[in-house]
Amino acid sequence: MKEAIVHPGPKVEIVDSPIPKPGPDQVVTKVVVSGSNPKDWKVPTWMNISVNQGDDIAGVVHEVGDNVVEFKPGDRVAAFHEMREPGGSYAEYAVSWQHTTMHISKSTSFEEAAAIPLAALTAANGLYLSNRLALPQPWTPASTPIPLVVYGASSAVGSYALQFAARSNLHPLICIAGRAQAHVEALIDRSKGDTIIDYRAGDAAIVQGMKDALKGAKLEYAFDAVSEKGSFQNISQVLDPHGRITLVLPNADYSAIPDSVTKSTTRVGDVHGDAKDFGYVYFRYIARGLAQGWFKPQPQEVVPGGLAGIQTALENLKAGKASAVKYVFRIAETEGVGED
């Protein structure tokens, strides 16, 4: 099969590899569409590694392990691949654990499905895990107002956080965004105090905007889906001294956040570690939300060329060109696919 390896730079190399075999609790999917994420160019540079960085799988089940009963060959699925392990989604066939694999109905396209896994689980992880923000779960929503700042609200993680937060009845949602405000507008409810603050107005305006939106209430929770360029410094000027903030960049210097604040880094990889049950539940909840129509995939842009398009997409991500969009790749467009 054809597979794309991402080297530091990023530099993408397409190679021939054997079709992977599933372990007892794994699913091998014939990938129709792969998604992408900013970490796909960052991790090779941070860690000086060269691997298949794709983690967002959408396709049809090819083979399942002996312990898998929920899925069978031919099923339409989306899946979150375990990061930095063999069998990533930048290939004709990819591997996932059954607990981070979900059924998708025909009403959800493979392009839409490929825009969901990593970012949606990151959002859920940050909002709900007890060692993150520990906010009320969507099935036991808040009964009193709980303001929440989502910084980077138009990003995939931010947009999914807004959708989950609305299900949890968290309001007002104070959304920091830029040129993609129309996208964010469709995800919030102005009648409940939700608002958008344009980060392009500058730090002072962002801080004042957050204060104005609170109308005297305390801000005890913040989801920083940016975690750089002054984001958490701005939040810290408004956040209650004993509030909670979760951030998304590992190994960053967060010393500007007061020591009295409970801060955490949201690690989506936890769903393949200590938070397996959490990942199992939320992936199926996302599938339910897709089927019911309240969970909306981040808009997608199909990058031409299949695996050959990954180079362009990762360069665009590195340059910060993506705005309220997920770059996805139709594997069948890859030169040489189907010839093995």
N, C-alpha and C positions, 0 to 999 in steps of 0.2 A: 504494500500500500504506500501511497504518498503521505509524507509527514513533514511538517514545518518545524525546524529547530530555531529558536531565537537566541542569538548570541548577544553579548554586550554591544551597545552602540545606539540603537538596536540594529542588528544585521540578521536577516532571515534567510535560512538555507533550507531548501526542499530536498528531502532524501527519500530513499526507499527503505521501508521497514517492514518487519513481519506483522501480520494482523495479531493483535494481543488476544490472550486467552483470559477468561474471567477466573478470579478466585472464587471460593465457595459462596461468598456473600456479595459478589460483584456482578455487574451488568456490562456487557460489551455492546455498544450502540454503533450502527452504521450512521455516521454523521452526515446529516443533510445540510445543516447550517451550524457554523460555530460563531459564538460571540467573542468579544474581546474586552479587555479591561486595562486601565492605565498601568496596573502592576506588571502587565506583560512585557513592557519595555523597561520598567524600573528594576524589577527583581534581577534580571541578568546582570545589570550594571552594579546594583548594590552587593550582590553575592558572588559576582564573577563566575556565573554558571551559564551553561548552554543546554537548554532542554526545550521540549515542547511546552510552551507556556499557556496554551489554551485550556480554559477551565469551564467554559459555558457550552454545554452539549445540547443539541436538538437533532433528533433523528428517529430512527426505527431500530428497535432492539434486534440484535444479531444473534446473541448467545447469552445465556445466563448461567451462574454458578449453581452448584448442587443445592445450596440452602435457599435459593431465591424462589419464592412462590407468588410474589405480587406481580411479577412481570414475565412475559414470554416473548419469543421471537415474533416480530411483526408489530408489536405495540409501538404506538407513537409516544415518545417520551422527551422530557427535558431532564438534564442532570447537571450536578455540580461535581466536577472532577476534583480529586484530592490534589491540592497544589504541590507542584515540584516533584510529583511522582510520575512514573511512566504512564503512558496511555492518555495523554492530553487531547483536547478537542481540535487542535490544529492538525488534523489527520482524517483519513477516510474512516477509521474506526477508533473509538475512544472507550475508556474504562471509567466506570463510576461505582461507588458503593450503593447498594440497594436503598439505604436509608436516605441518600441524597439524590434519588431518582424519583421522578413523578410522571404520572400519566398526563397527557395533554389531549384535549378533544380536538375534533376537526375544525372547531371554530377558532382555534388558536393556530396561527401559522408557525412553521418552523423558524421563520425569521423573528417573529415575536417571542417565541419560546427561548431562542438563543440570547435574547436581551435580558433575561431574568436571573439566572441562578446565583452567581456570585454576589451581585449587587443587592438583590432582594434579601438574601440570607445575611449579608452584612448589615442591612438596615434593621432587620428583626433582632439580630444579635445585639446591636447597640442599644436598641430601645428597651428590650425586655429581659435580657439575662440579669440575674441577681447581682453580678459583679460589674455590670455596666450601668444603665440608667434605672433599671428595675421598675419601669412604668407599668401601669395596669394593662393586662393582656386584652386583646380585642374582644374576647368572649366574656370578659368581666370588665366592661368599660368604666371609665371614671364617671362618678356621679356629681362631682364638683369641678369647677374650672382648674385646669392644670396647664399653665402656659409652657410652651416648648419653643425654643429657638432651633431652627434647622438652617445651618450655615452651609451654603452650597446646595440650595434647594432644587435647582434645575438639573443637577447631576443625577445619574441613575440611582446612586445610594440615597441621595437627598429626596428624590421623587418617590422612591419606594418607602422611605421613612414617613413622608407626608401621608401616603395612602394608609399605612398601618396606623399612624397616629390618629387619623380621622376615624378609623374603626374603633380605636380605643377611647374616642370622645375626648381627645386632648385638644384644648383650645384655651386661648388663642394660639394659633400656629404662626410664629414670627419667622418669616422666610427671607433669607438673604440670598439674592440672585442678581444676575446681570442682564445680558441681552436676551435671555430666554424667559422673560417674565410671563409671556402669554402662556407658555407651557405650565408654569407654576400656578397661574391663575385658575386653570382648569382643575387643579387638585385641591383647592382650598375653599373655605366657606366664609365669605366676608361677613355674613350675618352673625357669625359666632366670634367675631373679632379678629379673624385671620388677616394677615397683611403681608405685603412684600416690601422689602427695603432694598434699594438698588445700591450694591456695593461700589459702583462706579462714582457715587457721590462723595466718597472719601470716608476715612475712619470716623471722624467726628460726627458726620451725618448718620453713619450706621449706628453708632452708640446712642445718639439721640433718638433715632427711629425706634430702636428697641425699647428705650425708656418710654417713649410716647405710646407704643403699642401695649405696654403693660398696664397703663392707666393706674399706676400706684401699686399694682400687685407685685409680689415677689417673683423673680425668675429663679427657679430651683433646678431646671433641667435644660441642657443644651446638647445638641447632636452636631458636632463639627465635622462635616463631610469634606472639608477642605484641609484644615489643620496646617495651614501655612499662610504666608502673605498677610499676617496681622489678624487672622481670623480669631484665634483663641485669645489674643490680647484684647480685641474688641469685646468679645463675649465676657471676659473677666471683669470688665468695667461695669457690667450690669448684673452679672450672676450673683446670687446670694452668697455670702462668704462660706456658707455651709451647703452650697448646692452641689450638683453633680454635672460633670461634663464628660462626654465620650468623644474620642478623636480617632482618626483613621490611619495616620502615618506612623509606622513603627520607628523606634529609635530616634525620634525627633526630640529637640530640646523644648520641653514644656515648662521650664522653670519660671516662666512669666505668670503661670497660673498660681494663685495663692495656695499655700500649703493647706489651708483649712478646707479647700474645695476637694471633693472626691473626684479624682480624675482617673480615667481608664482609656486604654486603647482597644478599639473594637477589632478583634481578630476573627475573621470569618472561618479560618482554618480550625477553630475550636469545634465546629460541627463534625470534624473528622477526628476529634480528640475527646475532651471531657464533656462536650455538649452534643453528643450523638443523638440523644433522645430529643433535645431541642430541635436539631436539624431535621429529624424525622417528622416531628409534629408540624413545624412551620413549612416544610416543603409541601406537605399535603394540604395545609391550610392555603398556601399560595395557589395550588391547583384548584381548590374549591373556589377561591376568589376569582380566578380566571374564568371558570365555568359559570359563575354567578354574575360576572361582569363588573364587579366592584374593584377588582385588581387589574390595573392597566399596565401593559408592558411599556417600557421606555421606547420612544420612537427609534426606528432603526434606519441606518443607511447601509445598503448593500454595496460593498466595495468590490468592483469587478475583478475577475481573474482567480477566484477561489483562494487557494493557499498563497498564490503569488500576490494577492492583494494585501496580505498581512503587513508587508514592509511599509506600504504607503499609509495604512491605518495606524501603525505604531508610531511612525514619524509624525503623523497628524496629532496623535495623542500627546506625544512628547512636546510638540509645539503649542499645545493648548488650543487647538483649532476646534475640538469637539464641543458643541453646546447643545444640551438637551437631546443627545443622540447617542446611540450605540452603533459602533461599526460591526457589521456581521459579514460572513463569507459563505457563499454557496459552494460547497466542496466540489460538486460536480463540474464547476467551471474551471477547475485546476487542470492544466495541461498534463496529459498522461493518465488521468484518473480513469479507471475501468480497463486499462490495458494490461494489468498484471494477471 
